[in-house]
């Protein structure tokens, strides 16, 4: 099991903890366990959105960007 704290991007207040269990990312906020969440930071009222599918897409995009940076021959054209 791997855990990562998620923080508000504006003020840095901890929002929740992401656990990865058998490859599935789960967000814990207080006594709630969610896969999708839309709300606000209690400290600064900054909107906070966390969607598992978007997190997976972001991870993929970052991986492709890293591959492009490390390999000048990398081409995404079909």
BELURPE-V52616 format. One line per field, one symbol per residue. phi: phi as a letter, one per 20 degrees, with the letter a starting at -180 (. if undefined). psi: psi as a letter, one per 20 degrees, with the letter a starting at -180 (. if undefined). burial: 1 if it has 9 or more other ideal C-beta (glycine too) atoms within 8 Angstrom, else 0. A space follows every 50 residues. Layout:
# BELURPE-V52616
phi: ???
psi: ???
burial: ???
This chain:
# BELURPE-V52616
phi: .ccceddffednffeaceddclndecddcmedccdcbcacffecmffccb cgfffffffffffffffffecfefcefe
psi: ppqpppqphgijppgappqoolipppppocjqpqhpppbqphgijpqppo pghhhgggggghggggghhioiippiq.
burial: 00000101000010111111000011111000010010001000010101 1101110000000100110000000000
